[in-house]
């Protein structure tokens, strides 16, 4: 536990250069979070909520919550998306509002989209949570800075019924944040542009079984390349139940900080409602200190009452 406490103290004390954006183990169900071109890629309106709690039970551990809404427009030639995301770790609380526009063009059996997004970002550092009453209290803990900024992103996305692929940079502009509102303090956090590569597909093995391989790679200057490799199997008629796992790895100087295995399951509750969950286990020498990570998702698809459409969404 002392090693964990020391790590969290160092995490808050040194510049966090080249941080990764929030990571979701069920990345294939919230593609529009990292790629504006994936807005309304399924061709129907939908809303989804995600919550991810890392290192459950540890005070100040990272947690991320998001709500994503997307809808086609103008005869499905356009996809519109709205993402609300809150990301917390320790004293840091960052909120994002992303508005996405995607132009969709049919090609072959699928649709290729080019998308752009504008983002409003609100950074907050709750130094009061670290305040002490001793004689050596730091006056910095008397501050409560809120700093806002804007950013832009873009991406390309292709999707058919059984395959998807995309590349994107959700935040182009490099931004720095001191965590103190005096304007002269050294940089505490620096967000650099992230490059996402994501792809996946579905292979029919039998009438009752399908296989879904997928991956996501995240690249950012000054940080290790991180990759999620996923494999799951769809069971029951129409692949209403998916069960599988994701392996995450990265090259890091810290002891196995990025490596993990996430066991997952998703269930199509009804034609419109889907529920999913993931349980991550960190690998390496610190996995007991850092505890477990869980993630849940809930998605609702808006289908007309008389559409008669069966919606076995694979991704």
N, C-alpha and C positions, 0 to 999 in steps of 0.2 A: 504493500500500500504506500510506503514511503517513496518508492520509485515513481508511482503514479502521481503523487502529490508534487514531487519535484518536477516531473515532466509538465504538469499543468501550470506550475509557476513559471517555468521557462517559456512555455507557450505564450503566456501573457506578457512576458518581460522582453522578448526579443522581437525584432521585426519579422513579420510573417510574409516572406517574399514568395511571390508566385503561387499563392494559394489556389487549390482546386476549388471549383464551384461545388455546390452541394451534389452528393452522389446518391442515387437511388438504385437499390438492387433490382427493382422491377422497372428498369429503364425503358423497356419496350412498350410499356403502357403509358408513359408520359413523355413521349418523344418531343412534343412541342415545347417542353421546358427548356431543352437544350438546342432546339432547332425550330425557328419560326416558320420555316417552309413546311413543317409537319402539321400546321394548324388545319383542323378539319380534314385530315388525310383520309379518314374513313368515309367522308361524304355525307355525314349526318351530324346534327348537333349533339354534343355530349358535355358532361361536367364530371370532373373527377377530383377526389381529395386524397392526399397522401400525407402520412405522418411517419417520420423516421426518428427513432430515439437510439442514439449510440451509448454504449457503456451504461446500460440501465442501472439505476440506483446510485450513481455517483453524482454528487453535487457539481453543477457547472458543466456536465457532460454535453456534447453537441446534440442538438435536436433541430429538425427541419420539418416545417409544415407547409403545404402548398395546396392551392385550389386552382384547377385549370378548366377553363371553359373555351370551347371552340364551336364554330358553326360555319357551314358553307353559305355563300351568298352569290347573287347574280347568276343564277342557274348553275351553281356549283363550280363556276369558273374561278371563284375567289374563296379563300379560307380566312376567317377572322379568328383571332385567339386572344384570350386574356389570362394571364398567369399572376397569381398573388402568392408570394413566398416569404416566409420568415425563417431566418437561420440564426441560431443562438449557439454560443460556446463561451463558457465562463462569463466574463463581464461584457462580452460583445453581443449586440443584438442588431442584426441587419435585416431590412425589409426591402422587397423588390416588387415593383408593379411593371409587368411587361405587356405591351400591346403589339400583337403580331398581325401582319398582312401577308398572305401567300397567294400567288397567281398560279392556278392549276391548269395544266395542259395534258389532255389525253395522249398517251403514246403506247402503241401496242395494246397489251392487256391491262395496262396500269395507267397511272397518272404521275407526271413529273411536276414538281412545284418549285418555284423560286420565292423565297420569303425574306422579309425584313422585319425588324422590330425596334421599337423605342422603349426605353426602360427608365423608370424613376427609382432611384436607390436612396434609402435612408439609413445612415450609419448611426449607431448609438452605443456609447460606452458607459456602463453603469458602475462608475468608480465607487459609488457609495457602498456597493456590495463588498468592496475590499477595504473599507474604511476601518481603522482601529482607533481606540480611545487612549492609546498610550502617549507618552511624551514625544515619541518620534513619529507621530502621524504625518503623512505626506500631504501637503496642501492640495496636491492634484486630486485627492479623493473628494474635495469639496466641489469639483466641477461635475457637470452633467451634460456633456456635449451631444448635440444632435447635428449631424452634417448630411446634407442632401446633395445629390448629383444626378446627372442624366447620362445615358449611354445608348449605344445603338448596336445592332447585330444583324446578321444575315445568314442564309443557308440555302442548300439545295436538298430536295428530298424526292425519292421515287418510291411508289407503293403500288403493288398489285394485291390480289387476294392472298397470295401465298409468299410474298417477298417484299422486303423494304430495305432501303439503303439511304443514308444521308450524310452530308458533311456540313459543318456549321461553325460559326464563331458567334456565340450569343452576345458577347460584350467586347466590342472592338477597342474601346478607349481604355488606356492604362490609367488607373486612378490610385492615389495615395491618401492615407488617412492617419492623422497623428493621434487621435483619441483624446486630444486636449484642445480646447478652443482658443488658445492664445496665438495660434498662427505661426509660432516659431519653434515648436517642439519637433524632434526627429520623427521620421516616419515610423509608425507602429504597424501599419498594415498596408500592403501594396497589392492591388488586384491587377493582374496582367491578362491579356487576351487568351482565351482558351479555345483550342481547336478540337472539335468532337468529330469522330468517325463512328457511325453506327450502322449495323446491318443485321438482318435476320430473315428467317424463312420458315416455312412449314412443309414437312414431307409426310405424305400419307403412307402409313405402313399397312393399315388394314381399315376395314369399315369402322372399327371401334378404337383405333389407335393412330395418333399422329405424333410426329417428332418436331420439336421447335428448337433449332440452334440459333443463337444470336450473340453479338458481341458489341461492346462499346469501348473505344479507346479515347483517352483524354490526354492532350498534349499542351503543355504550357511552359514557357521559358522560365528556367530557374527552379523547376520542380520535376520529380521523377515522372516518367510516362506511366500512366495507370490504365489497366485494361480489365474489363469484366468479360468473361467467357461464360455463356449460359447454355444449358441444355435441359429441356423439359419434355414431358410426354403428355399429350392430350388423350384423356380416357372418356369412356361413355360415348353414346351416339351424339355427334355434333361437337365432340371435344369440349364438353361442358366443364370438365375437371382437368386442370393442368397441375402436374407435380414435377419438380425438378430441382436444380441447384445452379448456383452461379459461383465461379471461382474468380476472385479478384487478386491481382498481384501488381506490384510496382517495384522499381529499383530505388531504394532509399537507404540513406546512411543510418537512419534510426532502426532499431531492432524489430524487423518484421511489422512495422507500423501499418503498412498498406495491405498486407495479405490477409485474406479472409475467405471463408466459404459461407454462402447464404443458401439455406434450404428454403424452398418456396412452394406455395400452392395458390392457385386461383380457381374460383368456382363461379360459373355463370348461373346466378340464382334464378333469373328469369330472362326473358327475351331482352329486357332493358337494363337489368341490374347485374353488376359484377363485383365480387369481393376478392381481395387478394391479401396475402401476408407473406412476409419473409423473416427469417431468423438467422442473423449473421453470427458467426463464431470467428473471432480473430485468431490468427495462427502465429506461432513463434513464441519466444520466451516470455513475453509480457501478456499472453492471452488471458491468464487468470486475473491479473491485476486490472485489466481493462474491461472485464466483464463481457456481457452479451449485448447484442444490438437487435432491435426488432423494427419492422416496418409494416404498415398496413395501408391498404388502398380501398376506395369505394368509388365505383363509376356508374353513372346513370346515362343511358343513351335515349334521346328523345325521338321515338318512332311514332308515326301517326297510328291511331288506334286501329285503323282498318288496313294497315299496310301489308299485313301477312308476311312481313320480312322476318326471317330467322337470322339472328345476329351473333353467330359464333365468331366473335372477334378474336383473332389470333395474336394481334399486336396493335 
